[in-house]
């Protein structure tokens, strides 16, 4: 009992230290921000400012911030209840805590102001303003905004392995690799509303088992041809609760397969798994509406094999596994081209910087607001 209370007090103390350290950074950053504004006229780095009032963006605001940091920009976060809550509750943003190019402040001259409200702080001077929205499902009918792709898993950027050059194997396994969580409590959510005409992850898994295409993954690093032969023409699935692939090995393992099977996410179809596959030229096998959500959409037999619905899955798998090596290689090259043009931090920043003042950017994957809208309107 004594040990229990000691640990409890230690945890409280540790949390208090982290709490005070965080708010101390916010306070010190704001003071330094004012000093820099007064005395430093020509800053070395370009700058963006993030001014958000709603707590719905989660990891997606991190990916936007990280994209600009990778491109050499300074990032200023306007401190308010929402942004501080977002920063404290998102472990990926917290990881940037010690990054000296990410600061808090109320005053700045910046290249781009990202905001989700019409009014901006009066002391923020900007060359261009972009509105951030998660309501792509509702707004896109009346607003031709720019859709910011979901990028790779945030941990790949944190560990700086998102762009590690991939080494092509002499011959990739003629099979699909898929990995992730298959918890039905989580992955049946996408069927909650008819927001997307896609099969959920559990339905697809059951169909693959029915077609006798399913096989449990054994991590194939340093394995011989016997296991590779057993994988041929199968959908190889590495479940996080059974055979998880370490985050450091995801792109390496994908690089050993011709294809990846694109299971949809929990509430929104596009998952980071797709982007990681494209980054190593692993051709996606994907449902039509899922493919159409990307901007621009993936194209059948060019950079993906696309099936219309679950009933046509078997035919699509047969076709994919039967094509010649040179045809697959051509599709793989198109996947790499698509990734470089639309799915890297460099391409995202380049495209945003080409937008007009007061354009809207939709952070794909922020589904919360769309569901709240549907609750009230469906």
TISENU-875860 format. One record per atom (N, C-alpha, C): x, z, y; residue in three letters. Coordinates in steps of 0.02 Angstrom, whole numbers, plus 50000, padded with zeros to 5 digits. Example, Ala and Ser with C-alpha at 12.3 -4.5 7.8 and 13.67 -1.06 7.14 Angstrom:
2
506605039049716ALA506155039049775ALA506605039049835ALA506425035449888SER506845035749947SER506455039450002SER
***
This chain:
378
500415000049940UNK500005000050000UNK500435000050063UNK500975004150061UNK501425004450118UNK501754997650130UNK501954994550075UNK502274987850080UNK501784982850110UNK501144983250089UNK500624978750114UNK500564979250190UNK500504985450215UNK500424986350287UNK501054984350325UNK501644985350293UNK502264983250325UNK502284975650333UNK502084972050279UNK502074964750282UNK501554962250333UNK500984965650335UNK500464963750383UNK500714964350454UNK501054969950468UNK501324970950536UNK501864965850552UNK502264964150500UNK502804959250510UNK502514952350528UNK501974950450490UNK501654944050503UNK501364943950573UNK501034949450593UNK500754949850661UNK501304949150713UNK501864952650700UNK502414952350748UNK502704945350752UNK502784942150693UNK503054935350692UNK502594930450730UNK501934931150719UNK501464926950755UNK501494928150830UNK501564934550849UNK501594936150920UNK502214933150952UNK502784933450915UNK503404930450942UNK503314922950953UNK503014919550902UNK502914912350909UNK502414910850965UNK501904914950972UNK501404914151025UNK501744914751094UNK502144919951104UNK502474921051168UNK502994915651181UNK503354913451129UNK503854908251137UNK503524901651160UNK502934900151131UNK502584894051150UNK502364894151223UNK502034899651243UNK501784899951312UNK502344900751362UNK502894903551340UNK503484903751384UNK503734896651397UNK503724892351345UNK503934885451354UNK503464881851402UNK502814882951394UNK502324879751439UNK502474881651511UNK502574888151523UNK502694890651591UNK503344887851620UNK503884888351580UNK504544886051604UNK504524878451617UNK504214874751571UNK504164867451579UNK503804865651644UNK503264869151659UNK502874867651720UNK503294868851783UNK503684874251782UNK504114875751840UNK504654870351847UNK504984868651791UNK505504863551793UNK505224856751812UNK504604855451790UNK504264849251807UNK504194848451882UNK504014853851916UNK503944853751989UNK504614852652022UNK505124856151998UNK505804855452026UNK506054848352019UNK505964845351959UNK506184838451948UNK505814833651994UNK505174834752002UNK504774830352045UNK505024830452117UNK505234836252139UNK505464836952209UNK506174834152218UNK506614835652171UNK507324834152182UNK507594828152144UNK507264826052090UNK507514820352051UNK507054814352061UNK507294809452098UNK506874803652115UNK506944797952064UNK507544797052039UNK507664791551991UNK507834794351923UNK507324795151882UNK507444797751815UNK507734792451769UNK508114794851722UNK508464790251676UNK507974786851627UNK507464790551605UNK507004787951554UNK506334786151586UNK506004781351554UNK505314780051573UNK504874785751547UNK504264786251574UNK503864792251560UNK503144790451549UNK502824794151503UNK502094793851496UNK501814800951504UNK501174801351523UNK500844807751529UNK500224807751484UNK500124813151447UNK499534813951404UNK499084819251435UNK498474817251453UNK497984821851483UNK497344821551442UNK497254826051394UNK496674825851350UNK496254832151358UNK495604831251352UNK495134836851362UNK494744838451298UNK494804834151247UNK494414835251186UNK494874836051126UNK494684840751082UNK495114842551026UNK494884838750963UNK494964832150963UNK494724828150906UNK495264823450878UNK495854823450907UNK496344818150891UNK496814819950833UNK496954826350823UNK497344828750767UNK498014825050763UNK498194822550703UNK498864819550695UNK498934813050734UNK498374809950753UNK498414803350784UNK498714803650855UNK498604809150890UNK498914809850956UNK499664810850946UNK499854814150891UNK500564814950876UNK500894808150865UNK500574803750828UNK500864797150814UNK500944793050877UNK500474793850925UNK500544790450990UNK501144793351028UNK501174799951030UNK501734803351065UNK502394801451033UNK502424801750966UNK503054800350931UNK503274793150941UNK502794788550944UNK502964781450955UNK503334780651021UNK503094784051073UNK503424783451138UNK504094787151139UNK504144792751104UNK504794796251101UNK505314791951065UNK505104788651011UNK505564784150974UNK505794778451019UNK505354776251064UNK505534770851111UNK505934773251171UNK506124779651173UNK506554782151226UNK506194784751287UNK505544785551284UNK505154788051341UNK505184795751342UNK505114798551403UNK504944805551410UNK504194806251406UNK503954811751378UNK503234812951371UNK503054819551404UNK502564819351450UNK502324825351483UNK501614826751460UNK501484832751437UNK500814834951416UNK500514839151472UNK499934837151498UNK499594841251549UNK499284847251514UNK499504853451531UNK499254859251495UNK498534860951514UNK498094861251464UNK497414863651473UNK497204866651406UNK496604869151402UNK496384872551341UNK496434867951280UNK496214861651289UNK496194856951233UNK496904854851212UNK497324852951259UNK497994850551241UNK498414856051211UNK498344862151236UNK498724867751208UNK498474869351138UNK497814869151129UNK497534870351062UNK497774864951014UNK497764858651037UNK497994853050996UNK498724853950977UNK499124856051025UNK499844856751014UNK499984862450965UNK499634867950973UNK499764873750930UNK499504872750859UNK498954868950851UNK498644868250786UNK498904862250747UNK499254857750779UNK499524851850744UNK500264853050729UNK500414853850665UNK501104855650647UNK501594850050665UNK501344843950668UNK501784838350685UNK501984838650759UNK501514840350802UNK501684841250873UNK502134847350882UNK501994852650843UNK502414858650849UNK503134857050830UNK503224852250785UNK503894850350764UNK504304847550822UNK503954844750872UNK504304841950931UNK504424847250984UNK504294853550967UNK504334859051015UNK505014859351050UNK505544858051012UNK506224858551041UNK506474851951070UNK506064846751066UNK506264840351093UNK506254840651170UNK506824839951201UNK506864840851273UNK506514835251312UNK506344829751277UNK505994824351312UNK505234825151307UNK504994830451275UNK504284832051274UNK504184838651311UNK503834838351367UNK503754844251410UNK503024844851432UNK502874850651462UNK502224851751493UNK502294851451568UNK501764849151602UNK501794848951676UNK501164846151707UNK501054848051771UNK500464845751808UNK500634840151857UNK501274838551863UNK501484834051916UNK501994829151888UNK501914822651902UNK502384817751875UNK502254810851905UNK502784806851907UNK502724799651917UNK502834796451849UNK502354792551825UNK502414790051756UNK502244782651752UNK502454779651697UNK502294772651684UNK501574771851660UNK501374776251613UNK500694775951585UNK500404782951582UNK499784783551606UNK499394789651597UNK498884788551543UNK498904792551490UNK498394792251437UNK497914798051447UNK497274796451454UNK496784801651469UNK496124800151435UNK495734805251420UNK495074804151391UNK494524806151440UNK494704807051505UNK494214808551557UNK494324803751615UNK493804802751656UNK493844797951711UNK494294800351767UNK494294806751780UNK494704809351835UNK495374811851807UNK495904810551844UNK496574812751824UNK496824817951874UNK497284822351853UNK497584827051901UNK497854823451962UNK497724826052021UNK497904822652083UNK498654821752091UNK499034826052059UNK499764825652068UNK500104821252015UNK499694818051973UNK499974813151924UNK499924806151954UNK500494803151969UNK500514796351995UNK500704791651939UNK500334786351931UNK500444781951873UNK500414774651893UNK500774770451854UNK500734763151864UNK500134760251827UNK499964763351770UNK499404760951730UNK499074766851695UNK498404766451691UNK498024771651657UNK497674768551596UNK497724772051540UNK497374769951479UNK496914775551456UNK496294773851442UNK495824778751417UNK495894779251341UNK495944785451317UNK495974786651245UNK495264787951220UNK495074784651165UNK494414785651136UNK494474785951060UNK494054790051030UNK493984790050957UNK493334786750936UNK492934784750985UNK492264781950971UNK492284774450963UNK492744771950922UNK492804764750912UNK492174761850880UNK491844765750837UNK491244763250804UNK490684762150854UNK490624766650903UNK490094766250953UNK490294761751011UNK490904762751037UNK491094759451099UNK491294752151092UNK491554750251033UNK491854743651028UNK491344738051038UNK490694739651031UNK490174734551042UNK490144732451116UNK490344736951160UNK490294735551232UNK490974735551266UNK491494737651230UNK492154738251261UNK492674735251215UNK493004730151237UNK493524726851196UNK494184730651202UNK494204736551174UNK494804740651179UNK495324738651128UNK495914741451135UNK496464740151089UNK496464745551035UNK496464743450972UNK496464748150916UNK497184749950897UNK497344756350904UNK498014758650885UNK498014760150810UNK498424756550773UNK498444757250700UNK498654764350680UNK498394766550623UNK498684772350590UNK499384770250566UNK499874774450578UNK500554772850557UNK500704776250490UNK501334776750472UNK501524780050411UNK501384787650417UNK501464791150362UNK501344798350363UNK501814801650414UNK501564806350455UNK501984809450506UNK502634812350480UNK502634814950419UNK503254817850392UNK503814812750386UNK503644806450378UNK504174801250374UNK504514800350442UNK504144801450496UNK504444801050563UNK504834807450578UNK504564813150556UNK504914819450567UNK505584819550532UNK505604816950471UNK506224816750432UNK506654810650447UNK506414806350492UNK506784800350513UNK506944795650455UNK506464794850411UNK506564790250355UNK506034784650355UNK505664784050409UNK505134779050413UNK505424771950414UNK506024771150439UNK506314764450446UNK506944763650404UNK507034767950354UNK507614767150309UNK507574760350275UNK508094756250281UNK508064749550250UNK507914750050176UNK507444745950153UNK507274746050082UNK507704740950045UNK507914742949985UNK508334738649943UNK507884735149892UNK507864728649894UNK507444724949847UNK507734725449777UNK507304727149728UNK507514727149658UNK507514720049632UNK507914718849581UNK507974712049553UNK507284709349533UNK506884713749504UNK506214711549483UNK505744717449489UNK505234716849530UNK504754722249538UNK504274722349478UNK503994728349465UNK503514729149410UNK502864725749431UNK502584721649387UNK501964718049401UNK501374722849389UNK501304727649435UNK500784732749430UNK500644735549500UNK500124739649505UNK499954743049568UNK500194750249565UNK500464752749620UNK500594759849626UNK500124762649678UNK499794768149661UNK499374771749709UNK499544779149704UNK499494782649760UNK499664789749759UNK499224793349810UNK499114799749797UNK498714803649844UNK498284808849810UNK497804811349848UNK497354816649826UNK496704813549801UNK496434816149746UNK495804813549720UNK495294819249713UNK495324823949759UNK494854829549761UNK494174826949783UNK493674827549740UNK493014824749756UNK492684828249815UNK492844834749825UNK492554838249883UNK492764835049949UNK493354832049949UNK493624828950010UNK493444821550013UNK493544817949958UNK493524810649961UNK492844807549946UNK492324811749941UNK491644809149941UNK491344809150011UNK491704811950059UNK491444812350128UNK491294805450158UNK491694800450139UNK491614793850168UNK490934790850152UNK490604793450099UNK489944791150080UNK489384795150114UNK489594799650157UNK489104804050191UNK488614800050234UNK488874795050271UNK488464790450309UNK488634783350287UNK488204778550302UNK488364771550290UNK488744768750350UNK489284772250368UNK489684770050425UNK490134764250405UNK490394764550344UNK490834759250318UNK490574757050250UNK490554750650239UNK490314747950176UNK490894747450126UNK491154753250107UNK491714753550059UNK491544758350003UNK491844757249946UNK491774761949890UNK492224767949903UNK491994773849884UNK492414779749895UNK492954780049841UNK493434784449852UNK494024784949809UNK493844786749736UNK493334790949727UNK493154793149660UNK492814787349622UNK492384783549656UNK492064777749624UNK492584772749600UNK493064771349642UNK493574766349625UNK494004768849566UNK494184775249567UNK494574777949512UNK494194777349446UNK493554779149447UNK493154778649386UNK493094771349361UNK493044766649409UNK493004759549390UNK493664757249358UNK494224759349386UNK494874757449358UNK494954760149286UNK494714766349276UNK494724769249209UNK494284765349161UNK493694763449185UNK493224759449145UNK493524752749125UNK493924749749170UNK494224743249156UNK494854743849113UNK495024749949094UNK495624751249054UNK496254749049091UNK496234749949157UNK496824748249198UNK497214754449220UNK496914760349211UNK497204766449238UNK497774768949193UNK498304771449226UNK498834774849190UNK499124780149236UNK499244786149208UNK499544791549247UNK500274789849262UNK500484791549322UNK501174790049342UNK501664794849310UNK502234792049290UNK502834796149279UNK503314793449332UNK503604797849370UNK504064795449422UNK504584790949389UNK504624784749412UNK505024779849374UNK505734779249398UNK505944783749444UNK506644783349464UNK507094784649403UNK507594780649395UNK508074781249340UNK507754780549271UNK507214776749266UNK506914775649200UNK507044768449179UNK506984767349115UNK507164760749088UNK506574756049081UNK506684750449047UNK506184745249043UNK505584747249000UNK505674752248956UNK505124754248913UNK504534756648954UNK504654761049001UNK504124763549044UNK503874758049090UNK504324753949116UNK504114748549159UNK503644743749123UNK503794742149060UNK503354737749020UNK502664740949011UNK502644747549003UNK502014750948993UNK501584750649056UNK501904750049114UNK501544749749177UNK501264742749192UNK501524737649159UNK501324730749175UNK500564729849175UNK500314726549229UNK499604724949236UNK499144731049240UNK499424736749260UNK499044742949265UNK499014745249338UNK498554749849352UNK498544753449415UNK498834760349402UNK499444761349425UNK499824767549411UNK499664772449467UNK499394778249448UNK499164782949499UNK499554789549494UNK499864791449550UNK500224797749555UNK499784802649595UNK499474807349560UNK499044812249593UNK499454818049620UNK499254820449679UNK499644825749711UNK499634832249671UNK499104833249631UNK499054839449593UNK499364838849523UNK499624832849506UNK499884831849439UNK500584828849439UNK500664823249471UNK501314819749475UNK501454817649546UNK501534822449591UNK501624820549662UNK502284816849673UNK502264811949716UNK502884808549737UNK503144812049799UNK503764814549799UNK504034817849858UNK504014813149918UNK503894815949976UNK503824811850037UNK504454807650048UNK505024810150027UNK505654806450037UNK505714800449990UNK505294800149938UNK505344794949888UNK504784789849890UNK504294790849935UNK503694786549935UNK503874779249943UNK504264777549994UNK504414770550007UNK504884767749952UNK505304772049924UNK505744769849869UNK505334767949809UNK504844772149791UNK504424770749732UNK503994764549743UNK503694763949802UNK503284758049817UNK503694751649811UNK504324752049827UNK504764746249827UNK504904743649756UNK504704747449706UNK504814745349636UNK504214741649608UNK503674741249646UNK503054738149623UNK502884732049665UNK502544727349633UNK502294721549671UNK501714723449717UNK501294728049693UNK500664729349727UNK500544736849738UNK500124738249787UNK499854744949796UNK499094744349796UNK498764749249765UNK498034749249767UNK497814753749824UNK497394750949868UNK497204754549930UNK496554758349921UNK496614764649901UNK496044769049901UNK495894771149974UNK495254771649993UNK495094773550062UNK495234780850075UNK495264782550139UNK495384789550159UNK494764793850150UNK494794799950176UNK494254804750166UNK493624803050205UNK493704801250269UNK493134799850312UNK493174792950344UNK493774790250345UNK493894783650375UNK494324779750325UNK494154773350312UNK494504769750258UNK495264769450264UNK495534767750323UNK496254766450328UNK496644772850316UNK497124772450271UNK497564778050254UNK498284776150268UNK498694781150281UNK499404779850294UNK499744776450234UNK499474777350173UNK499764774250113UNK499834766650121UNK499334763550153UNK499344756250163UNK499934754250206UNK500054757850259UNK500594756050306UNK501274756950273UNK501344762150233UNK501974763350198UNK502114757650148UNK501584755150116UNK501674749550069UNK501874743150106UNK501544741650162UNK501714735750201UNK502434735950224UNK502684741950238UNK503364742650265UNK503904740650216UNK503734740250151UNK504234738050101UNK504004731650065UNK503514728250094UNK503294721850065UNK502904722650000UNK502584728349991UNK502164729549932UNK501454727049948UNK501214722149913UNK500594718649931UNK499984723049915UNK499544724249964UNK498954728449951UNK498394724749914UNK498074728349869UNK497444726149839UNK496914730649870UNK496434727649906UNK496044731349954UNK495334728649960UNK494854732949974UNK494154730849982UNK494074727350050UNK493594722650052UNK493544718050110UNK493434721750176UNK492964726550179UNK492834729850243UNK493414734150265UNK493764737050217UNK494374740850232UNK494874736250265UNK495004730450236UNK495484725650263UNK495284723250333UNK494624722650344UNK494374720150408UNK494454725150465UNK494554731550448UNK494614736750500UNK495294736550535UNK495784733750502UNK496434733250535UNK496394728250592UNK496854728850638UNK496854724450696UNK497554721350705UNK497634714750687UNK497134710250660UNK496994711750586UNK496434709050558UNK496274710350488UNK496774707150441UNK496844710350383UNK497234707250330UNK496864701150303UNK497234696150278UNK496934689950255UNK497054689050180UNK496534687350143UNK496574686550071UNK497074681150052UNK497494682750003UNK498004678249975UNK498564676450025UNK498564679750083UNK499124678950128UNK499524685450131UNK499214690950152UNK499554697450153UNK499174702850115UNK498694700750073UNK498314705450031UNK497914701649979UNK497734705249926UNK497214702949880UNK496594707049897UNK496054703549915UNK495454706849941UNK494874705949892UNK494554711549873UNK493954711149831UNK493344712949873UNK492794709449861UNK492194710249903UNK491874717149894UNK491824719449832UNK491544725949817UNK491784728049748UNK491554733749725UNK491804736549663UNK491674731949602UNK491134727949606UNK490964723549550UNK491464717849541UNK491814715949594UNK492294710449590UNK493014712749581UNK493104719349571UNK493784722049566UNK494174719249507UNK493844718749450UNK494194716349390UNK494474709349399UNK494084704849428UNK494314697949440UNK494914697849487UNK494884702149538UNK495434702349587UNK496074704849555UNK496024710049513UNK496614712649479UNK496914707349432UNK496484703849395UNK496724698649349UNK497104693249388UNK496824691149445UNK497144685949485UNK497824688249511UNK497844694349537UNK498464696949565UNK499014697349512UNK498854699749453UNK499354700649401UNK499574694049368UNK499224688549384UNK499374682249351UNK499744677249395UNK499844678849460UNK500164673849504UNK500914673349490UNK501204667749510UNK501914666449499UNK502334670749547UNK502954671649528UNK503424675649567UNK503494673049638UNK503554666449647UNK503664663649714UNK503054664649758UNK502454664349729UNK501844665449769UNK501814672749791UNK501984677449745UNK501994684449764UNK502514685749819UNK503104682649811UNK503634683749861UNK503414681449930UNK503054675849933UNK502804673349997UNK502314678350028UNK501874681249987UNK501404686350012UNK501774692550034UNK502284694649997UNK502684700450015UNK503014699550083UNK503274693550095UNK503594692050160UNK503084692550217UNK502464690250204UNK501934690750255UNK501754698050269UNK501784702250217UNK501654709450227UNK502174712550273UNK502804710850260UNK503344713450303UNK503274710950374UNK503074704650382UNK502964701850449UNK502394705450485UNK501844706650448UNK501274710250477UNK501484717250499UNK501864720650457UNK502084727450473UNK502514727450537UNK502994722950541UNK503434722750599UNK503054721050663UNK502544716850658UNK502184714650718UNK501654719650742UNK501384723850697UNK500804727850716UNK500834735150696UNK501294737250655UNK501254743950625UNK501874748350634UNK502294746750681UNK502874751050695UNK502794754350764UNK503154759850776UNK503134762750844UNK503324757850898UNK503784753250882UNK504004748350932UNK503444743350948UNK503104740850896UNK502574735950908UNK501964739150942UNK501814745450925UNK501244748950956UNK501374749751031UNK501964752151049UNK502124753251120UNK502144746651157UNK502424741551126UNK502444734851157UNK501744732251173UNK501284733051126UNK500604730551135UNK500234734651188UNK500324741251188UNK499984745451238UNK500244743751308UNK500894742651313UNK501184741151379UNK500954734451407UNK500674730151364UNK500394723751388UNK499674724251411UNK499354730151400UNK498664730951419UNK498584731251495UNK497984729951518UNK497824730451589UNK497674737651609UNK497704739051673UNK497524745651698UNK496804747251680UNK496684753451659UNK496014756051641UNK495734752951577UNK496154749751536UNK495934747751470UNK495854753851425UNK495484752951371UNK495374758351323UNK495784757151260UNK496074762551234UNK496394762151169UNK496004766551121UNK495854763851062UNK495494767551010UNK496004770150959UNK496024776750950UNK496464779550900UNK496104779350833UNK496264774350792UNK495914773350728UNK496044779350682UNK495524781650651UNK495574787350606UNK495284793650634UNK495194794050700UNK494874799950730UNK494114799150721UNK493864801650667UNK493184800150647UNK492684805350672UNK492914811150693UNK492464816750707UNK491914814950756UNK492094811850812UNK491594810250863UNK491074805250836UNK491294800650794UNK490824795650767UNK490294798950723UNK490504803850683UNK490024807350641UNK489544811550683UNK489814814650736UNK489374818650780UNK488864814050813UNK489074808050832UNK488614803150862UNK488074801250812UNK488274799950750UNK487794797850699UNK487284803350683UNK487524809650684UNK487064815150671UNK486484815050721UNK486644813250783UNK486144813450836UNK485724807150839UNK485994801550812UNK485664795050824UNK485424791550761UNK485604793850702UNK485394790350642UNK484784793850612UNK
***
